[in-house]
């Protein structure tokens, strides 16, 4: 029988009390989850209306960068000042950033506003997970997962449709204005509902220098990916300088992790081989998924000729498949000893399907492409709960929050870099520097002697490589027997 760790002592609360708090958290999580799906189908319209397709990836990556950097800071700030006040700050910043995005007159202002929005959104999901860990023991956590699963399923299905519908029939700014009433309701619920939370204040230092180093290192490599072959030759001094600067900054960041009293990412957690391999697998798997989510609407609209609303509907299989795969593998973990086999098989399917899209996507009917997107996303979906549970299972209870936060941290970082990489493929192969519309994108591709549809074959090929790397890191991850608490949590999820 598992013995409670001293750091795992939680107040005794009834199921009704816990459910009241969790229902309040759901809307905050929905804000952040919806924002990641609703923008995908509106991005092509945003690029056209603001007259800048070249810098479109930065609308996504600026949010991911700031959200990634502040995620560990939110956890430590909430340890010092309380979960409730930290959640309220996160919601307020997110609302302010959403209003700035909706009013943005240019791509540059939109990118900066998205960065501000990420400063708030980066804490919402992480804080919700931390609050649940505060009030619910690991063995009981599974019974509440159905609530959070419903949030992500709703955002995965509704987000692309709403984004396309708003962009086509109203204005793209509606995808940000919708956050205003939702955010105000979430703020009101958090203000009142989270008063029930116990206080576990502990003194911590925020590693702001580590966060700055991380963002600077990532921005440097992303600028190299964005400018290489377009503004400057790949072997030119500016590109090589950016790559070198990024390498130096990453080295300084690594030194900072080793020397700081409370580093942004505790190096001890990454020394755990299960955490390291599981995190890298999730990083490449989820990062590739985010990249496909962002660039598939461009494929649907620029190559397949769909409208923004139709593009939103066409993206549903990708989101639905991921939730389906995650649900199946998460529940199967309670019944099988070799739980790693499920996502390994799923990733083989994802690699094979994405490779087939790279080879034949342009000659396939749209219905066949939709089926293949669903199949590959089901395969990917099997990876996500298994890596999360395996990572949590490999650490002691007092390290659970840190290990989970580290995994989420690198998944977001992988997404930011892979979105930039996909953008460099599309813009680089078409030579569409400064393209302001899909017509200009297609014309630039024609001048470069390439078909726009063939460009996306390289995007799908890059996606297959990303899923292959996820498979290889998962294969290298040691499969530890599940602890009783982890297994009982999975069984509780099935019971519900």
C-alpha positions in Angstrom: 0.0 0.0 0.0 1.3 3.5 -0.9 2.1 5.6 2.1 1.3 9.3 1.9 4.3 11.6 1.5 4.6 14.5 3.9 4.3 16.9 1.0 1.1 15.1 -0.1 -1.1 15.9 2.9 -4.3 17.4 1.6 -7.4 18.7 3.4 -10.3 16.4 3.6 -13.0 17.7 1.3 -16.2 16.1 0.1 -16.8 15.1 -3.5 -19.4 17.9 -3.8 -16.9 20.6 -2.5 -14.2 19.3 -4.9 -16.5 19.2 -7.8 -17.6 22.9 -7.2 -13.9 24.0 -7.3 -13.2 21.8 -10.4 -16.2 23.1 -12.3 -14.8 26.6 -11.6 -11.5 25.6 -13.0 -13.0 24.1 -16.2 -13.9 27.5 -17.6 -10.4 28.8 -17.0 -9.0 25.7 -18.8 -11.5 26.1 -21.6 -10.3 29.6 -22.2 -6.7 28.5 -22.8 -7.7 25.3 -24.6 -10.1 27.0 -27.0 -7.5 29.7 -27.8 -5.2 27.1 -29.2 -7.8 25.6 -31.5 -10.0 28.5 -32.6 -7.1 30.5 -34.1 -5.9 27.7 -36.5 -8.7 28.1 -39.1 -8.7 31.9 -38.8 -5.0 32.3 -39.5 -5.2 32.3 -43.3 -7.8 35.0 -43.2 -5.8 37.0 -40.7 -2.7 36.8 -43.0 -4.7 38.0 -46.0 -6.5 40.9 -44.2 -3.3 42.1 -42.5 -1.4 41.6 -45.8 1.4 39.5 -44.3 1.5 35.7 -44.7 5.3 35.5 -44.2 5.1 36.3 -40.5 1.9 34.3 -39.8 3.8 31.5 -37.8 4.7 34.2 -35.2 1.1 34.6 -34.3 1.2 31.1 -32.9 4.8 30.9 -31.7 4.8 34.2 -29.8 2.0 32.9 -27.7 3.7 29.5 -27.2 7.0 31.1 -26.3 5.6 33.4 -23.6 3.2 30.7 -22.3 6.0 28.2 -22.1 8.4 30.5 -20.3 5.9 31.6 -17.6 4.4 28.1 -16.9 7.0 27.2 -14.2 6.9 30.7 -12.8 3.2 30.5 -12.2 3.6 27.4 -10.1 6.2 29.0 -7.9 4.4 32.3 -7.7 1.2 30.4 -6.6 3.3 28.6 -3.9 4.3 31.9 -2.5 1.1 34.0 -2.9 -1.7 31.5 -3.2 -3.4 29.7 -6.0 -6.5 31.9 -6.1 -4.8 35.3 -6.5 -2.4 33.7 -9.1 -5.3 32.3 -11.1 -7.1 35.7 -11.1 -3.9 37.4 -12.3 -3.6 34.9 -15.2 -7.2 35.4 -16.3 -6.9 39.2 -16.1 -3.7 39.2 -18.3 -5.3 36.8 -20.7 -8.4 39.0 -21.1 -6.2 42.1 -21.6 -4.1 40.3 -24.2 -7.3 39.1 -26.0 -8.6 42.7 -26.3 -5.2 43.9 -27.6 -5.3 41.1 -30.2 -8.8 42.0 -31.3 -7.8 45.6 -31.8 -4.4 44.9 -33.6 -4.1 47.0 -36.8 -1.0 45.1 -38.1 0.8 41.8 -37.9 3.5 43.2 -35.7 1.0 44.5 -33.1 -0.9 41.2 -33.3 2.3 39.1 -32.6 3.1 41.3 -29.6 -0.4 41.1 -28.3 -0.4 37.3 -28.7 2.8 37.3 -26.6 0.9 39.3 -23.9 -2.0 36.9 -24.1 0.4 34.0 -23.6 1.7 35.5 -20.4 -1.8 34.9 -19.0 -2.8 31.8 -20.8 0.4 30.0 -19.9 -0.7 29.7 -16.3 -4.3 28.7 -16.7 -4.0 25.0 -17.5 -0.9 24.5 -15.3 -2.6 26.2 -12.3 -5.7 24.1 -12.8 -3.6 21.0 -12.7 -1.8 22.2 -9.6 -5.0 23.1 -7.8 -6.4 19.6 -8.5 -3.2 18.1 -7.1 -3.7 20.3 -3.9 -7.1 18.9 -3.1 -7.2 15.4 -4.6 -4.9 12.5 -3.9 -3.4 10.7 -6.9 -5.4 7.5 -6.3 -8.6 9.6 -6.4 -7.7 11.9 -9.3 -9.0 9.7 -12.0 -12.7 10.1 -11.1 -12.4 13.8 -11.9 -10.6 13.4 -15.3 -13.9 13.1 -17.1 -14.5 16.8 -16.5 -11.2 17.9 -17.9 -11.5 15.5 -20.8 -14.8 17.1 -21.7 -13.1 20.5 -21.8 -10.4 19.5 -24.2 -12.9 17.5 -26.4 -15.2 20.5 -26.6 -12.4 22.9 -27.5 -11.0 20.4 -30.1 -14.3 20.1 -31.8 -15.8 23.6 -31.4 -12.6 25.7 -31.8 -11.8 25.0 -35.5 -15.5 25.4 -36.5 -16.0 28.7 -34.6 -12.7 30.1 -35.9 -13.6 29.4 -39.5 -17.1 30.7 -39.0 -16.1 33.9 -37.4 -13.4 34.6 -39.9 -15.7 34.0 -42.9 -19.0 35.5 -41.7 -18.0 38.2 -39.2 -14.4 39.3 -38.6 -11.3 37.5 -37.5 -11.2 39.7 -34.4 -14.3 37.8 -33.1 -12.0 34.9 -32.1 -10.5 37.2 -29.5 -13.6 39.2 -28.5 -15.3 35.9 -27.5 -12.7 35.6 -24.7 -14.0 38.8 -23.1 -17.3 37.4 -21.8 -15.9 33.9 -21.2 -12.9 35.5 -19.3 -15.1 37.7 -17.1 -17.3 34.8 -16.1 -14.2 32.7 -15.4 -12.8 35.6 -13.3 -16.0 35.8 -11.3 -16.2 32.1 -10.7 -12.5 32.0 -9.6 -13.0 35.0 -7.3 -15.8 33.3 -5.4 -15.2 29.6 -5.9 -11.5 29.4 -5.2 -12.0 31.0 -1.7 -12.6 27.4 -0.6 -9.0 26.5 -1.5 -6.6 25.8 1.4 -3.5 28.0 1.6 -0.1 26.2 1.3 2.1 29.2 1.0 5.8 28.4 0.7 8.7 30.9 0.1 10.1 30.6 -3.5 12.3 32.6 -5.8 11.2 33.2 -9.3 13.9 32.4 -11.9 13.2 35.4 -14.1 16.7 35.3 -15.6 16.2 31.7 -16.6 12.9 32.5 -18.3 14.6 35.4 -20.2 17.5 33.2 -21.3 15.0 30.5 -22.5 12.9 32.9 -24.6 16.0 34.6 -26.1 17.6 31.2 -27.0 14.4 30.1 -28.7 13.7 33.3 -30.5 17.2 33.3 -31.9 16.8 29.8 -33.5 13.3 30.7 -34.7 14.6 33.8 -36.4 17.2 31.7 -38.1 14.5 29.3 -39.3 12.3 32.1 -40.5 15.0 34.1 -42.3 17.3 31.4 -43.6 17.1 31.1 -47.4 14.7 34.1 -47.7 16.1 37.3 -46.3 19.6 35.8 -46.0 21.4 32.7 -47.5 21.6 29.8 -45.1 25.4 30.1 -44.9 25.4 33.9 -44.4 26.8 35.7 -41.3 23.4 36.8 -39.9 21.9 33.2 -40.0 25.1 31.6 -38.7 25.3 34.3 -36.0 21.7 33.6 -34.9 22.4 29.9 -34.7 25.6 30.5 -32.7 23.8 33.0 -30.5 21.1 30.4 -29.8 23.7 27.8 -28.9 25.5 30.1 -26.5 22.2 31.1 -24.9 21.2 27.5 -24.4 24.6 26.8 -22.8 24.1 29.7 -20.5 20.6 28.5 -19.7 21.9 25.0 -18.9 24.5 26.6 -16.6 21.8 28.7 -14.9 19.8 25.5 -14.2 22.8 24.0 -12.5 23.8 27.1 -10.4 20.5 28.7 -9.5 19.1 27.9 -6.1 15.6 27.5 -7.6 16.1 27.2 -11.4 13.3 27.5 -13.9 13.7 23.7 -14.7 15.2 21.7 -11.9 18.0 19.6 -13.5 17.4 16.7 -11.0 14.1 16.0 -12.6 15.6 15.8 -16.1 18.2 13.3 -14.8 15.5 10.8 -14.4 15.7 8.7 -17.6 12.0 8.0 -17.7 11.2 11.8 -17.4 13.8 12.7 -20.0 12.7 10.1 -22.6 9.0 10.6 -22.0 9.3 14.4 -22.2 11.3 14.2 -25.5 8.8 11.8 -27.0 5.8 14.0 -26.0 7.8 17.1 -27.2 8.2 15.8 -30.7 4.7 14.2 -30.9 2.7 17.1 -29.6 5.0 19.7 -31.3 4.3 18.0 -34.7 0.6 17.8 -33.9 0.5 21.6 -33.2 2.4 22.3 -36.4 -0.1 20.3 -38.4 -3.0 22.0 -36.7 -1.7 25.4 -37.7 -0.8 24.6 -41.3 -3.5 22.2 -42.4 -6.0 25.1 -42.7 -3.6 26.8 -45.1 -3.4 23.5 -47.0 -7.2 23.3 -47.1 -7.8 26.8 -48.2 -4.8 27.4 -50.5 -4.5 24.0 -52.1 -8.0 22.5 -51.7 -9.9 25.7 -52.2 -12.1 25.4 -49.1 -13.6 28.4 -47.3 -12.6 29.3 -43.8 -15.8 27.7 -42.4 -15.2 24.5 -44.5 -11.6 24.4 -43.3 -12.8 24.4 -39.7 -15.1 21.5 -40.4 -12.2 19.7 -42.2 -10.0 20.1 -39.1 -12.4 18.3 -36.8 -11.1 14.7 -37.5 -7.6 15.8 -36.4 -8.9 17.0 -33.0 -11.5 14.2 -32.5 -9.0 11.5 -33.3 -6.5 12.8 -30.8 -9.1 12.8 -28.0 -10.3 9.4 -29.0 -6.7 7.9 -29.0 -5.9 9.5 -25.6 -9.1 8.2 -24.1 -8.5 4.6 -25.3 -4.9 4.4 -24.2 -5.5 6.2 -20.9 -8.2 3.7 -19.9 -6.2 0.7 -21.2 -3.3 1.5 -18.9 -5.3 0.2 -16.0 -5.7 -3.2 -17.6 -2.4 -4.0 -19.4 1.1 -4.5 -17.9 3.0 -3.4 -21.0 1.3 -0.1 -21.4 4.1 1.3 -23.7 3.1 -1.0 -26.5 -0.2 0.9 -27.2 1.4 4.3 -28.1 4.3 2.6 -29.9 1.8 1.0 -32.2 -0.1 4.2 -32.4 3.0 6.2 -33.4 3.8 3.6 -36.1 0.4 4.2 -37.5 0.9 8.0 -37.3 4.3 7.8 -39.1 2.9 5.6 -41.8 -0.2 7.6 -42.4 1.7 10.9 -42.5 4.2 9.4 -44.9 1.3 8.3 -47.2 -0.1 11.9 -47.1 3.4 13.2 -48.1 3.4 10.8 -51.1 -0.2 10.9 -52.3 -2.1 13.8 -50.6 -2.5 15.9 -53.7 -4.1 12.9 -55.7 -6.4 11.8 -53.0 -10.1 12.8 -52.6 -10.7 15.2 -49.7 -12.7 12.5 -47.9 -9.7 10.1 -48.0 -7.5 12.8 -46.6 -9.9 13.4 -43.7 -10.0 9.7 -42.9 -6.2 9.6 -42.9 -6.0 12.7 -40.6 -8.3 10.9 -38.1 -6.3 7.7 -38.2 -2.9 9.5 -37.6 -4.4 11.6 -34.8 -5.8 8.6 -33.1 -2.3 7.1 -33.3 -0.7 10.2 -31.8 -3.4 10.5 -29.2 -2.4 7.2 -27.6 1.0 8.8 -26.7 -0.2 11.7 -24.6 -1.7 10.1 -21.5 0.9 7.3 -21.4 3.9 9.6 -21.3 2.2 11.8 -18.7 1.3 8.9 -16.4 4.7 7.2 -17.0 6.5 10.4 -16.0 4.4 10.9 -12.9 4.8 7.2 -12.0 8.6 7.5 -12.1 9.0 10.3 -9.5 8.2 10.7 -5.9 4.9 12.4 -4.9 6.6 15.7 -3.9 8.2 15.9 -7.4 5.0 15.1 -9.3 4.1 18.7 -10.0 7.6 19.6 -11.1 7.9 16.6 -13.4 4.4 17.3 -14.9 5.2 21.0 -15.4 8.5 20.1 -17.0 6.9 17.8 -19.5 4.2 20.5 -20.4 7.0 23.0 -20.7 8.9 21.1 -23.3 5.8 20.1 -25.2 4.9 23.8 -25.7 8.5 24.6 -26.6 8.6 21.8 -29.2 5.3 23.2 -30.6 6.8 26.7 -31.0 9.9 25.5 -32.8 8.1 23.0 -35.1 5.5 25.6 -36.1 8.4 27.9 -37.1 10.0 25.0 -39.0 6.8 24.3 -40.9 6.6 28.0 -41.7 10.1 28.0 -43.0 9.3 25.1 -45.3 6.2 26.7 -46.8 7.7 30.2 -47.2 11.1 28.9 -48.1 10.0 26.5 -50.9 7.6 29.1 -52.4 10.0 32.0 -52.0 7.0 34.0 -50.9 8.7 36.7 -48.9 6.2 39.3 -48.1 3.3 37.4 -49.6 0.0 39.0 -48.6 -2.5 36.4 -50.0 -2.9 32.8 -51.2 -2.8 34.1 -54.7 0.5 35.7 -54.1 1.7 32.5 -52.4 0.7 30.4 -55.4 2.2 32.9 -57.8 5.5 32.9 -55.9 5.5 29.1 -55.9 4.9 29.1 -59.7 7.8 31.5 -60.2 10.0 29.2 -58.1 9.0 26.3 -60.3 7.1 24.4 -57.6 3.5 23.4 -57.2 1.9 24.7 -54.0 0.4 21.3 -53.3 3.9 19.7 -53.6 5.1 22.2 -50.9 2.7 20.6 -48.4 4.1 17.2 -49.3 7.3 18.4 -47.6 5.3 19.6 -44.6 3.7 16.1 -44.3 7.1 14.5 -44.7 8.5 16.7 -41.9 5.5 15.6 -39.8 6.3 12.0 -40.4 9.9 12.7 -39.2 8.5 14.3 -36.0 6.3 11.4 -35.2 9.3 9.0 -35.9 11.4 10.8 -33.4 8.6 10.6 -30.9 8.5 6.8 -31.5 12.2 6.4 -31.0 12.3 8.4 -27.7 9.3 6.4 -26.5 11.0 3.1 -27.4 14.0 4.3 -25.3 11.9 5.1 -22.3 12.0 2.4 -19.5 8.6 0.9 -18.8 8.3 0.9 -15.0 5.4 -1.1 -13.3 2.6 1.3 -12.4 2.3 2.2 -8.7 -0.9 1.4 -7.0 -2.0 5.0 -7.0 -1.5 5.4 -10.7 -3.3 2.2 -11.5 -6.2 2.9 -9.2 -6.6 6.4 -10.7 -6.9 4.8 -14.2 -9.4 2.3 -12.8 -11.5 5.1 -11.3 -11.6 6.9 -14.6 -13.0 3.8 -16.2 -15.6 3.4 -13.4 -16.9 6.9 -14.1 
